[in-house]
Amino acid sequence: MPMTCCLIHRCHLVRLIATAASTAMIGAVSNPLPFKPSPVPGGVAIVPVQARGQAPAVAYHGEPVLTRRTARGWVAVVGIPLSAVPGHDAIEVAGQKVLFTVRPKRYPEQRLHLDNQRQVNPTPEDEARIAKEQALLGPAWKAWPQGFKPTLSFHRPTPGALTSSFGLRRVFNGEARAPHSGLDIKAPAGQAVRAPAAGVVELTGDFFFSGGTVMLAHGEGVVSLFAHLSKVTVTQGQVLRAGEVLGEVGRTGRATGPHLHWSLSLNNARVDPRIFLGSHP
């Protein structure tokens, strides 16, 4: 009798372990990507798409979207801009709309004071310069270099505390401006800035707002921008491995002190880089 009870308990334990393992596998299949999706303005949605064989062509508001094959089929990894209106939205797959939902999210407000008033209200000459710079930056955000496939798992580009989170509604000298489109990492001037993932240098320059700047295309429309650099140590077209130095922390452009501004973009939509840091805080 005791042996029979022992066998029953052992069989029950085996079933529990098998059930737990099965549940774990199902959970892994439902989100096989190395990050947790966040379908909010400034976040990332994972949208299942129907396709056979090769990767389907997916677009979101006219911009190409990267796709990944999972155990359950193809999914689109959709960057959602901060300007997105919560509610129903859609991607386009082979001319057909595939719906998904954007959840609401309210970001906090940040008030900053700048001694240089031109960085708040640029002069006509400044505006002309800014327009020329935007003409350079615009295509770089859409870069899709051949042969590069992003890992979607990034390392922080420089050590330091986060001083301004992504999405903050910013007020400079009492005047509201565009929300913060990246992360600010406080660090001493001259500290090395490294590629958070492999990529090709798409653009470098000294810009009105972002100062010393490097744009790194990781592949399939995933692009990083590093701003306020005191020194840029790479050139356009250079291929970088994850961890290679691309510049040094500074306070150039519109900055109140030494720090690194890091923006990350998918399908030309700036998203919260923390989504992709995962186990690399």
C-alpha positions in Angstrom: 0.0 0.0 0.0 2.7 2.6 0.8 4.5 1.6 -2.4 1.4 2.1 -4.4 0.9 5.6 -2.9 4.5 6.4 -3.6 4.0 5.3 -7.3 0.9 7.4 -7.6 2.6 10.5 -6.2 5.6 9.9 -8.4 3.3 9.6 -11.5 1.5 12.8 -10.5 4.8 14.6 -10.1 5.9 13.5 -13.5 2.7 14.8 -15.0 3.1 18.1 -13.2 6.7 18.5 -14.5 5.6 17.6 -18.0 2.7 20.1 -17.8 5.1 22.8 -16.5 7.6 22.1 -19.3 4.8 22.2 -21.9 3.5 25.6 -20.5 7.0 27.0 -20.6 7.5 26.0 -24.2 4.1 27.6 -25.2 5.2 30.8 -23.4 8.5 30.7 -25.3 6.8 30.3 -28.6 4.3 33.1 -28.0 7.2 35.6 -27.6 10.3 34.1 -29.2 12.0 37.5 -29.7 14.7 38.8 -27.2 12.5 41.6 -25.9 9.1 42.3 -24.4 6.7 44.0 -26.8 5.0 47.2 -25.7 2.3 48.3 -28.2 2.1 52.0 -27.1 3.2 55.3 -28.7 7.0 55.1 -28.7 6.8 51.3 -28.2 7.0 48.2 -30.4 4.1 45.9 -31.5 4.5 42.2 -32.6 1.9 41.5 -35.2 1.4 38.0 -36.7 1.2 37.9 -40.5 0.2 35.2 -42.9 2.9 34.2 -45.4 4.4 31.1 -47.0 8.0 30.6 -47.6 10.1 33.8 -47.8 9.6 36.8 -45.6 6.5 38.9 -46.5 6.7 42.5 -47.5 5.2 44.5 -44.7 4.6 48.3 -44.5 3.4 50.6 -41.7 2.3 54.1 -42.8 4.3 53.6 -46.0 7.6 52.5 -44.3 9.0 49.0 -44.7 8.8 46.9 -41.5 11.2 44.2 -40.4 9.9 40.6 -40.0 11.0 37.5 -38.1 10.0 33.9 -38.6 8.9 32.2 -35.4 7.7 28.6 -34.6 4.2 29.8 -35.2 4.9 31.7 -38.4 6.0 35.2 -39.5 5.6 38.3 -37.3 6.1 42.0 -38.0 8.2 44.0 -35.5 6.5 47.4 -35.7 8.0 50.6 -34.3 5.1 52.9 -33.2 5.9 56.7 -33.3 5.2 58.9 -30.2 2.6 60.7 -32.4 0.5 57.6 -32.8 -3.1 57.9 -31.6 -4.2 55.0 -29.3 -6.8 52.7 -30.7 -7.0 50.6 -33.9 -4.0 50.8 -36.3 -2.9 48.6 -39.2 0.1 47.4 -41.1 -0.2 46.4 -44.8 0.8 42.9 -46.0 0.6 42.2 -49.7 -2.0 44.9 -50.2 -4.2 43.7 -47.3 -4.6 45.5 -43.9 -3.7 43.6 -40.7 -5.1 45.3 -37.7 -3.5 45.7 -34.3 -4.2 47.9 -31.2 -2.1 50.8 -29.9 -2.6 51.1 -26.1 -2.5 54.5 -24.5 0.5 55.7 -22.5 1.1 59.1 -20.8 4.7 60.2 -20.4 5.8 62.6 -17.6 6.9 66.2 -18.2 10.4 67.6 -17.8 11.3 71.3 -17.5 14.8 72.5 -18.4 16.6 75.8 -18.5 19.0 76.7 -21.3 21.3 79.7 -21.1 21.5 79.9 -24.9 18.1 81.2 -25.9 18.8 80.4 -29.6 18.6 76.7 -28.7 15.0 77.4 -27.7 14.0 79.9 -30.4 16.4 79.6 -33.3 17.2 82.7 -35.5 16.2 82.6 -39.2 19.8 81.7 -40.0 19.6 78.9 -37.5 16.4 77.7 -39.0 18.0 77.5 -42.5 20.8 75.4 -41.0 18.4 73.2 -39.2 16.4 72.6 -42.5 19.6 71.6 -44.3 20.5 69.2 -41.5 17.0 67.6 -41.4 17.5 66.9 -45.2 20.5 64.9 -44.2 19.1 63.2 -41.2 15.8 62.2 -42.8 17.1 59.6 -45.3 19.5 58.2 -42.6 16.6 57.3 -40.4 15.3 55.1 -43.2 18.6 53.3 -43.9 18.3 49.6 -44.8 21.9 48.4 -45.5 22.1 45.0 -47.3 23.6 42.1 -45.4 22.8 43.4 -41.9 20.3 41.7 -39.7 19.8 43.3 -36.2 19.9 41.0 -33.2 17.2 43.2 -31.5 19.2 42.8 -28.3 21.4 45.8 -27.4 24.0 46.8 -24.9 24.0 50.3 -23.3 26.4 52.4 -25.4 28.1 54.0 -22.3 27.9 53.5 -18.6 25.9 56.0 -16.5 22.6 56.9 -14.9 19.6 57.8 -17.0 18.8 61.5 -16.5 16.0 61.9 -19.1 13.8 59.0 -20.1 12.3 58.4 -23.5 9.0 60.2 -24.2 9.3 63.0 -21.7 7.1 66.0 -22.7 9.9 68.6 -22.6 9.6 72.3 -21.7 12.6 74.5 -22.4 12.7 77.9 -20.7 8.9 77.7 -20.2 8.1 76.8 -23.8 6.8 73.3 -24.8 8.8 71.5 -27.4 8.8 68.0 -29.0 8.8 65.0 -26.7 12.2 63.5 -25.9 12.9 60.9 -28.6 15.7 59.0 -26.9 17.5 58.2 -23.6 19.9 60.5 -21.9 22.8 58.8 -20.1 24.8 61.0 -17.7 28.5 60.5 -18.1 31.7 62.5 -17.9 33.0 64.3 -20.9 35.4 62.1 -22.9 34.0 58.8 -21.8 33.9 56.2 -24.6 30.7 55.6 -26.5 30.4 52.2 -28.1 28.2 50.6 -30.7 25.3 48.9 -28.8 25.0 46.3 -31.6 26.8 45.8 -35.0 26.0 48.1 -37.8 27.3 50.4 -40.6 27.9 54.2 -40.0 25.3 55.9 -42.0 26.0 59.5 -41.1 28.3 61.7 -39.0 28.3 65.4 -38.4 28.0 68.5 -36.2 24.3 69.5 -36.0 22.5 72.4 -34.4 20.5 70.5 -31.9 22.3 67.2 -31.6 25.9 68.5 -31.8 28.5 65.8 -32.6 26.4 63.0 -34.0 26.8 59.5 -35.3 24.0 57.5 -36.9 24.5 53.7 -37.0 22.3 51.5 -39.2 21.9 48.0 -37.7 19.9 46.6 -40.6 16.3 46.2 -41.7 15.4 49.8 -40.8 16.8 49.7 -37.2 18.9 52.8 -36.7 20.7 54.3 -33.7 21.6 58.0 -33.2 24.2 59.1 -30.7 24.2 62.9 -30.0 26.2 65.6 -28.1 29.5 63.8 -28.7 32.7 65.8 -28.0 34.6 63.6 -30.5 33.5 61.4 -33.4 36.0 58.5 -34.1 34.3 56.8 -37.1 33.6 57.7 -40.7 30.6 57.2 -42.9 30.4 53.7 -44.4 32.5 52.2 -41.6 31.3 48.8 -40.3 31.3 48.4 -36.6 31.0 45.4 -34.4 29.1 45.5 -31.1 31.3 47.2 -28.5 33.5 49.1 -30.9 34.1 52.8 -30.0 32.4 55.4 -32.2 33.0 58.6 -30.2 33.2 60.3 -26.8 30.6 61.8 -24.5 30.3 65.6 -24.7 27.9 68.5 -24.3 27.7 69.8 -27.9 24.5 71.0 -29.4 21.4 71.5 -27.2 22.7 70.1 -23.9 22.7 71.3 -20.3 25.7 69.2 -19.4 27.9 66.3 -20.5 25.8 63.3 -21.4 24.9 60.9 -24.2 21.6 61.1 -26.0 20.8 57.7 -27.7 17.8 57.4 -30.0 16.7 54.1 -31.6 14.4 53.9 -34.6 12.4 51.1 -36.3 10.6 51.7 -39.6 11.4 55.4 -39.2 9.7 55.6 -35.8 11.6 56.6 -32.7 11.0 54.0 -30.0 12.2 53.6 -26.4 15.7 52.0 -26.5 15.1 50.3 -23.1 12.8 47.9 -24.8 15.8 46.3 -26.4 18.3 46.4 -23.5 16.8 43.3 -22.0 19.5 41.7 -20.0 22.0 44.4 -20.9 21.0 47.4 -18.6 
